[in-house]
Each structure stands twice: as structure tokens, then as C-alpha cells.
Amino acid sequence: MPAIQLIQPSTVLHSGEAGPVDFAPFEWRFLAQGDSWFSFGSLLPWATSNLLNPLELKASACAVNCAVPGKELVHMVDARRDPSFLNLLLGVFEMPWTALLLSGGGNDLIDAIRTPFIDRHGKPVDPALRLLLTPAERGDPANADGYISEAGWATFEAHLVAQFHEFVAARDDTRSQSRGVPIFCHSYDLVTPRNAGAGPNLGPWLWPALNAYGVPDDPDIRIALARAFLERLEVLLLTLDLPNLHVVPTQGILEPADAVSGPSHDWENEIHPNPGGYAKLAQRYGAAIDAVLG
């Protein structure tokens, strides 16, 4: 099957000497938006990849990729934060897209987990505004859910659902030529919290947050806690009741990393798969796209 061709937004918005992009050869034309799982290889192409790079589909396809590492869903339809995506969806550079590809929710979850229990003014942060509990607030330490603030999760869930509604509303804006087209997003596979960053000032992400909250330095406890968060996220995504939104479940595909500091099994670092891992995920993701569009 043909591999998807990725096109960066700058190529479309500022054609330069190469001239405008010719979309005619492609049967399917996608507009992609998202976080590092769609774009991480742009930072370290020699070490990792992303979910789009190995994607193969039944039809010839291209994707204009607006994804940026670290991007949260709340910023993905913000005209000030990301004008390129909205210009391509419903602005001066819009065109009819076959579908939208979305990688969103993972960074929102990580940032919520990293919310401290003491703010920058030295005041306690309400448990409804964070996802982890302090040792004094916890329930059963042998149960992963005992480390999670249920009030905080309710706040996070409401926030994330609202952001998905906003994304769908942007697709269905009256100015868009892509109203009602399918949106394909994915869940995130199960990570191992560990001291494995991607380079200077690039992670780790979960490991220091768990340290700050005094979560026992026991791999079994930390893995169970990460699993609890990510399983909750997948359930949230799968139960979104939004028109023509297709959530591809991608948990349980990759071999989990060991609690070591470097690459392990299907993972390049704490939260990013390696090229082989992304290739496994792309098979599931591509099959779902083919099933709907094919």
C-alpha cells in the first residue's frame, strides 16, 4: 500500500521557489493537527519517528501536518496560537479535506498530572485543580486509584470534552469546505514512568511529577498509576458522542518499556515510541482510516 506523503503547512502557506503544492495526484487529502505523536520525529529524526511517518493506506494520500511537539488540545483551534491550522481549515488557504487527523489529549493529561500541590505563591492548590493527591490525602496506597484526585479528574474530563467539542465545531464552521468530514484520533499506549528524557530540557515528563508528590519509587506502583490515567483517558475518548469522530484504540499494542533510563522495547523515551513502535500503531490507525474511507 502507498505510504502517506507529509507536507508541512509552511509549504502550502508560503510556496516559495518550489511553487504551490499539487494535490491532484492524491485521492485522499488530510489535514493533520496534534502533538508529538504526530510530529516528534521532526525534532530528533535520527532517533525516533511519529505515527504519521509509517502510515500506509489503500489510496494515494497526503497530509498537511500542523502538529507540533508539546501542543495541547486547547491550543489546536486557537487562532492566536495556531493560525496555520485554522487558515487551512476555514481561512484563506482552506480546501475540501477528505478527513482530519488528530492526535490530542496526551499532552493535556501530562500537564494536568504535573500540576503541583503548591502554587508559585506558596499556596495549596485545590485537589479539584490537580490530578495527583499528596501523601496525606491518599486512599489505599496499594490501589492506583488511591493516588488520583477524583475531583481533579472530573475537572480534567470536563475540560477535555469541551476541547473536543470545540475542535468538531471548527470543522463544522459555516466557512469550512470540510463540514462533517471524518475526524480520526487515537488513544495513547501505556507508558512506564522512568527517568528517560529525549534530550536536554526534553523530559522526562511523568517521573519528576511522581517524585514531587512522593509516589513510592516502586516500578509496579508507578506503572499501575500511569496505566490508570491512560485507561481513563481512553475511556473518555471512546465515549465522546460527537458526529463523525472516530477514536482508534491503541492501547496494548506496544511492548511496555522497562524501568530504565534509555530506550527500551518499543519505546525511545518515557512517553514516545521508537520507529518500530510507531509502525505498529500506524497499522492499527491506518486500518481504521481505510475501513471508513475505503
C-alpha positions as CSV (number, residue, x, y, z in Angstrom):
1,M,0.0,0.0,0.0
2,P,1.3,3.5,-0.7
3,A,2.8,5.5,2.1
4,I,1.3,8.8,3.0
5,Q,3.2,11.9,1.9
6,L,3.6,14.5,4.6
7,I,3.5,18.2,3.8
8,Q,4.4,20.9,6.3
9,P,2.0,23.9,6.5
10,S,4.7,26.4,5.5
11,T,5.0,24.6,2.1
12,V,1.3,25.3,1.5
13,L,1.1,28.8,3.0
14,H,4.4,30.1,1.6
15,S,5.1,28.2,-1.6
16,G,8.4,29.9,-2.4
17,E,10.6,28.8,-5.3
18,A,9.1,25.3,-5.3
19,G,5.7,26.6,-6.4
20,P,2.4,25.6,-4.9
21,V,1.7,22.1,-3.8
22,D,0.0,19.9,-6.4
23,F,-2.7,18.0,-4.6
24,A,-4.2,16.4,-7.8
25,P,-2.2,13.1,-7.6
26,F,-3.7,12.3,-4.2
27,E,-7.0,10.6,-3.9
28,W,-7.2,11.4,-0.1
29,R,-6.1,14.7,1.2
30,F,-5.8,15.1,5.0
31,L,-5.3,18.0,7.3
32,A,-3.4,16.8,10.4
33,Q,-3.2,18.5,13.8
34,G,-1.7,17.3,17.0
35,D,1.1,16.8,19.5
36,S,4.4,15.0,19.5
37,W,2.9,11.7,18.5
38,F,2.3,13.3,15.1
39,S,5.4,15.3,15.0
40,F,8.2,14.1,17.3
41,G,10.4,12.9,14.5
42,S,10.8,16.5,13.4
43,L,12.9,17.1,16.5
44,L,15.0,14.0,16.5
45,P,14.7,12.3,13.1
46,W,17.7,10.1,13.7
47,A,16.3,8.6,16.9
48,T,12.5,8.4,16.7
49,S,9.5,8.9,14.4
50,N,5.8,9.7,14.7
51,L,2.5,8.0,14.0
52,L,2.1,9.6,10.5
53,N,5.6,8.7,9.1
54,P,4.9,5.0,8.7
55,L,1.3,5.3,7.8
56,E,0.2,3.3,4.7
57,L,-3.3,3.5,3.2
58,K,-5.2,1.8,0.4
59,A,-5.4,5.0,-1.6
60,S,-2.7,7.6,-2.5
61,A,-2.8,10.2,0.3
62,C,-1.1,13.3,1.6
63,A,-1.4,15.1,4.9
64,V,-0.7,18.7,5.5
65,N,0.8,18.4,9.0
66,C,0.2,21.2,11.6
67,A,1.3,19.1,14.6
68,V,4.0,20.4,16.9
69,P,5.6,18.6,19.9
70,G,4.1,19.7,23.2
71,K,0.9,21.1,21.7
72,E,-2.2,20.8,23.9
73,L,-5.7,20.3,22.5
74,V,-6.8,23.6,23.9
75,H,-4.3,25.4,21.6
76,M,-5.1,23.4,18.4
77,V,-8.1,25.6,17.3
78,D,-6.7,28.8,18.8
79,A,-6.3,31.4,16.0
80,R,-3.6,33.2,18.0
81,R,-1.6,30.1,19.0
82,D,-2.0,28.2,15.7
83,P,-3.2,30.4,12.8
84,S,-1.9,27.9,10.2
85,F,-4.3,25.2,11.0
86,L,-7.4,27.4,11.0
87,N,-6.3,29.1,7.8
88,L,-6.1,25.7,6.2
89,L,-9.4,24.5,7.7
90,L,-11.7,27.6,7.3
91,G,-9.5,30.5,6.3
92,V,-7.8,31.9,3.3
93,F,-6.0,28.7,2.4
94,E,-8.9,26.3,3.0
95,M,-9.8,23.5,0.7
96,P,-12.1,20.5,0.9
97,W,-10.2,17.9,3.0
98,T,-11.1,14.2,2.9
99,A,-10.7,13.9,6.6
100,L,-8.9,15.5,9.6
101,L,-6.3,13.5,11.5
102,L,-5.9,14.4,15.2
103,S,-3.5,13.5,17.9
104,G,-4.8,15.2,21.1
105,G,-5.3,14.7,24.8
106,G,-2.0,13.2,25.7
107,N,-0.2,16.5,26.5
108,D,-3.2,17.8,28.3
109,L,-3.1,14.8,30.6
110,I,0.6,15.0,31.2
111,D,0.4,18.7,32.0
112,A,-2.5,18.1,34.4
113,I,-0.5,15.3,36.2
114,R,2.4,17.7,36.5
115,T,0.3,20.4,38.3
116,P,2.0,21.0,41.6
117,F,0.2,20.9,45.0
118,I,1.7,24.2,46.0
119,D,1.4,27.1,43.5
120,R,4.1,29.7,42.8
121,H,2.8,32.0,45.6
122,G,3.3,29.2,48.1
123,K,-0.4,28.5,48.5
124,P,-2.0,25.0,48.4
125,V,-3.6,24.0,45.1
126,D,-7.2,22.7,45.4
127,P,-7.4,19.0,44.7
128,A,-10.1,19.8,42.1
129,L,-7.4,21.6,40.1
130,R,-4.8,18.8,40.0
131,L,-4.8,15.0,39.3
132,L,-2.4,13.7,42.0
133,L,-3.0,13.5,45.7
134,T,-0.5,14.3,48.4
135,P,0.5,11.5,50.8
136,A,-1.8,13.0,53.5
137,E,-4.8,12.9,51.0
138,R,-4.4,9.4,49.6
139,G,-6.5,6.4,49.9
140,D,-5.3,2.8,49.7
141,P,-1.6,3.1,48.7
142,A,-1.8,-0.4,47.1
143,N,-4.5,0.8,44.7
144,A,-3.5,3.1,41.8
145,D,-6.8,5.0,42.1
146,G,-5.9,5.9,45.6
147,Y,-3.3,8.3,44.2
148,I,-5.7,10.1,41.9
149,S,-7.8,13.1,42.8
150,E,-11.3,12.3,41.7
151,A,-12.4,15.9,41.9
152,G,-9.4,16.8,39.7
153,W,-10.2,14.1,37.2
154,A,-13.8,15.4,36.9
155,T,-12.4,18.9,36.2
156,F,-9.9,17.5,33.6
157,E,-12.6,15.4,31.9
158,A,-14.9,18.3,31.5
159,H,-12.1,20.4,30.1
160,L,-11.0,17.8,27.6
161,V,-14.6,17.1,26.4
162,A,-15.1,20.8,25.9
163,Q,-11.9,21.0,23.8
164,F,-13.0,18.1,21.5
165,H,-16.4,19.8,21.1
166,E,-14.6,23.0,20.0
167,F,-12.4,21.1,17.5
168,V,-15.5,19.5,15.9
169,A,-17.2,22.9,15.9
170,A,-14.3,24.3,14.0
171,R,-14.6,21.5,11.4
172,D,-18.3,22.3,11.0
173,D,-18.0,26.1,10.9
174,T,-20.0,27.6,8.0
175,R,-16.8,28.9,6.5
176,S,-15.3,25.4,6.1
177,Q,-15.5,23.4,3.0
178,S,-14.9,20.3,5.1
179,R,-18.0,20.3,7.3
180,G,-18.9,16.9,8.5
181,V,-15.8,15.1,7.2
182,P,-14.4,12.3,9.4
183,I,-12.0,13.0,12.2
184,F,-9.6,10.2,13.1
185,C,-7.9,10.4,16.5
186,H,-6.3,7.8,18.7
187,S,-5.7,6.9,22.3
188,Y,-2.2,6.5,23.8
189,D,-0.4,3.3,24.6
190,L,0.7,2.5,28.2
191,V,3.9,4.3,29.3
192,T,6.4,3.4,32.0
193,P,7.2,6.4,34.3
194,R,11.0,6.5,34.3
195,N,14.0,8.8,34.1
196,A,14.2,8.7,30.3
197,G,14.0,12.0,28.6
198,A,14.5,12.9,24.9
199,G,17.5,15.2,25.4
200,P,18.4,18.4,27.2
201,N,15.3,20.0,28.6
202,L,13.1,17.4,26.9
203,G,11.6,15.3,29.6
204,P,11.2,13.1,31.4
205,W,7.6,14.1,32.0
206,L,5.8,11.9,34.4
207,W,8.8,10.7,36.5
208,P,9.6,14.1,38.2
209,A,5.9,14.7,38.8
210,L,5.5,11.4,40.7
211,N,8.7,12.2,42.6
212,A,7.3,15.6,43.6
213,Y,4.2,14.0,45.0
214,G,6.1,11.4,46.9
215,V,4.7,8.4,45.0
216,P,6.7,5.4,46.2
217,D,9.7,4.6,43.9
218,D,8.3,1.2,43.1
219,P,8.0,0.5,39.4
220,D,4.9,-1.7,39.9
221,I,3.1,1.2,41.7
222,R,4.1,3.8,39.2
223,I,3.3,1.7,36.2
224,A,-0.1,0.9,37.6
225,L,-0.7,4.6,38.2
226,A,0.2,5.6,34.7
227,R,-2.0,2.8,33.4
228,A,-4.9,4.0,35.4
229,F,-4.6,7.5,34.0
230,L,-4.2,6.3,30.4
231,E,-7.0,3.8,30.6
232,R,-9.3,6.6,31.9
233,L,-8.2,8.8,29.0
234,E,-9.0,6.1,26.5
235,V,-12.4,5.5,28.0
236,L,-13.1,9.3,27.9
237,L,-12.1,9.4,24.2
238,L,-14.1,6.3,23.3
239,T,-17.2,7.7,24.9
240,L,-17.2,11.1,23.2
241,D,-20.5,11.5,21.5
242,L,-19.5,13.7,18.6
243,P,-20.5,13.4,14.9
244,N,-18.2,11.5,12.6
245,L,-15.4,11.4,15.2
246,H,-13.6,8.1,15.0
247,V,-11.4,7.2,18.0
248,V,-8.9,4.4,17.3
249,P,-8.0,2.5,20.5
250,T,-4.2,2.0,20.5
251,Q,-3.6,0.6,24.0
252,G,-1.9,-2.8,24.5
253,I,-0.2,-2.8,21.1
254,L,3.3,-1.9,22.2
255,E,5.6,-3.8,24.5
256,P,5.9,-1.7,27.6
257,A,9.3,-0.3,28.5
258,D,11.3,-1.5,31.4
259,A,12.0,1.0,34.2
260,V,15.4,2.0,32.8
261,S,16.8,5.3,31.7
262,G,17.2,4.7,28.0
263,P,15.4,3.2,25.0
264,S,13.5,0.0,25.9
265,H,11.5,-2.4,23.8
266,D,9.0,-0.3,21.7
267,W,9.8,3.0,23.4
268,E,12.5,5.6,22.7
269,N,12.0,7.5,25.9
270,E,9.4,7.8,28.6
271,I,6.4,8.9,26.5
272,H,7.4,8.4,22.9
273,P,7.6,5.1,21.0
274,N,10.6,4.3,18.7
275,P,10.2,3.9,14.9
276,G,9.2,0.3,15.3
277,G,6.6,1.1,17.9
278,Y,5.1,3.9,15.8
279,A,4.9,1.4,12.9
280,K,2.9,-1.0,15.0
281,L,0.5,1.8,16.0
282,A,0.3,3.1,12.4
283,Q,-1.0,-0.3,11.2
284,R,-4.0,0.0,13.6
285,Y,-4.6,3.6,12.8
286,G,-4.3,3.1,9.0
287,A,-6.7,0.2,9.1
288,A,-9.3,2.3,10.8
289,I,-9.0,5.1,8.2
290,D,-9.2,2.5,5.4
291,A,-12.3,1.0,6.9
292,V,-14.2,4.3,7.0
293,L,-13.0,5.8,3.8
294,G,-12.3,2.8,1.7
